[in-house]
Amino acid sequence: MMEKIDKEIRILIVEDQPVCRLGIRMTLGGSDIKHRILAESENVAQAVDFLEKHGKDIDLVLLDYVLPDGTGMDVIAAVKRLHLDVKIVILSGEAGGAILKQLMDAGVNGFMSKSVNPEEIAVVLNSVMQGHDYTGEGLMRIEDDLKADYETMKSLTRREMELVTLCANGLNAKQIAEEMNVTPHSVENMKSTVFAKVGVKSTNELILYAFRVGLIS
């Protein structure tokens, strides 16, 4: 059985969604891991700025993949450029397929679903901080989430898939209506139906869904 890390783990959280950052803090707080969150960044620029100024003070980066001004790969590139001796764990439900392999090749130390519980996060961080990459179970959890997304996608009609793609490409309701030759009211009704089918509550969440299932890259 793996020994528990006694040293305090100094953490940088990189996640753009406030509710997700809160969830991570609460999950860490509910675990038996000694930790201190040194900073939280909402985007790549903030994360890189912190790493440039205080990178040597942290032990671990908990990193979302999809960020407003780039991706987790941009943060990983900064870690490499600055020659920082930090562990990197991806928190993701958005990265799939080839992206996961790219992250592994880039030297990511672990993967966790955002739905991780306190017991699981303790196992992951203990493993990673002792030099054991935690990719197997973390990847399995993410892949299970992706399989569920792909199953959900099968319930969408061709027109609904078209709507998702147009939303993901940044078109507003009026522009989508013109592209699909329907009224803006019809677009909003269709969006409500799609939200219910794929289990999201906003256009931003729908865009993340589209990214996960490969409708956009």
N, C-alpha and C positions, 0 to 999 in steps of 0.2 A: 504493500500500500504506500502511495506517495506521501512523503512528509509534508506537513503544512508549513508554508512560508511564514516566518516570524517577523521578517523585515517589513516595514511600512512601504507599500507600493505607491509611488507618486505618479499621478495619472493626469493626462490631458485627454479630455473628451472633445471629439470633433463631430458635431451633429447639428444640422440646421433646424430641426424641429424642437421647440421648447418642451413639448410634452414628452418627447423621446428622451431628452436630456434629463428631465425630471424622473422618468422611469428608470433610467440608468442609475441615477443617484440613489433612488429608493432601493433598487435591487442590490447595489453595492452595500448600502446601509443595512440591508437585511441579511447580508452574508457575514461570515466570520473572518473575512479578509481584512487585515490591517491595511488601511489605505488613506490617502489624502488626495483630493481632487485639487490640483494646482491651478487649473484653468479649464474653461469651456470655450470652444470656438464654434461659430455658426457657419463658417465657410473656409475655403482654402486659404484666402489671403490672411485671415486672422490666425489660422493655425500656423502658417509659415512664419508670420511675424513673431509669434510666441516661440516657435522652435529656434528662430535665429537669435532671439534674446535670452531665452531660458531653457533651451533644449537639453543642456547638460544637467538640468535639475530634475528631469523627469525619468521615470523608468518604463512607462507604458503609455501607448497611444491607443485609445478606444476610438475607432475610426469608422464613420459612415462612408459608404461608397459614393452615393449620389449627393453632390453638394451644389449650391446655387451657382457657384463660379468655377466649377470644375468637377473632378472626381477624386476619390481616395488615392489614385495613382499619383496625382500632383503632390499630395502631402508626403507620400512614400518617397517620391523623387527628392523632396527637400530634405528628408531624413538622411538619405544616401549622400546628397551633396554636402551636407553639414557633418557627415561622418559621425552621426550620433549613435551611441550604444543604447538604443531603446527597443523594446518589444512592440510589435504592432499587431493588434487584434481587430479584425474587421467585424463590425456590427452591421449585418445587412439582411434584407429580404429582397434587395433589388439586383444584386450581382448574380448572374447565372452563367452557365456554360463556359464559353471561352474566357469570359472575364475572370471567373474563379481561377482558371489555370494561369492567366496572366498575373494575378495577384500572388499566387503561390510561387511562380517563377521570380517575382519581384522580392521575395523574401518575407512575406507575411507570416507571422508566427501562429496565428489562430483565426478561427472563424466562429462567430456566434450569431444566432438568430436574435432579433430584437425582443423576442418573446422569452428570452432566457430567464430562468428563475434564480433566486439567491444561491441555492445549492449548486446549480450548474455553473454559475459565474465563478464561484469559489474554485471548482474543479479546473475550469479553463485557466484562470489566472495563476493558480498554484502550478499547474503544468507548464505554462509558458514561462513563468519567472524562474523555473528550475531548468530551463533550457530544452524542454520537450515541446516541439510544435504540436499544437492541438488543431488538427485539420480534419481528421476522420469524422468524429461525431458531430462537430460543428457543421461540416459540409453536408453530412447526411440530413441534419435538421433543416438547413437552408434548401437542400434539394427537395425534401419533403414538402416544404412550403411552396416551392416552384411547381412541383407536380400538381398541387392543389390549384394553383393559378392556371396551369394549362388545362386542367379539367374544367374549370370555370369558363375559360375562354371558349370551350366547345359549345357552351350554351348561347353564345352571341350569334346573332344573325349577321349576314354579310353587311347589311347597312349599319348595324351597330358597331361592327369592326371598323368600318369606314369612319364612323363618328369618333371612335376612340383614337384612331390614327390622326385625324384632323385636330382633335383636342391636343394630342401630344405634340403636334407640330406648331402649337401656339395660336391657332385660329380662335377668334371669339365666336359667339353664337351667331351673329349676323353673317360673318364670313363663312362659317360652316353651313348656314342655311343656303347661301348662294352656291356653294360647292355642291351641296346635295339636292339643290332645287326644291327646298321645302321652306316653311316659314320658321322664323326664330322661335316661335312658340312650340312648334313641333320638335325643334332641336332640344329645347329644355325638357320636354316630355320624354324624349328618347334618352337624354342624359340621365334622368331620374330612373328610368328602367335599367339602364346599364349600371348605374351606381348600385342598385339593389342586387343585380345579378353577380357582380364581381366583388361586392362587399366593401365598397369605398364610400366616403362621405363628401368628397370634394374633387374638383378638377385636378388639383395638385396630386392627390392620392391616385387618381385615374392615370395620370401621366407616369407615376412610378410603376403602376401596374403594367402599363404599356411597355415600359422599359424592361421590366422583369421577364415578360413573355416574349420579348424580341420584336414587338411591333415597331419600335424605334430603337436606334442605337446611339 
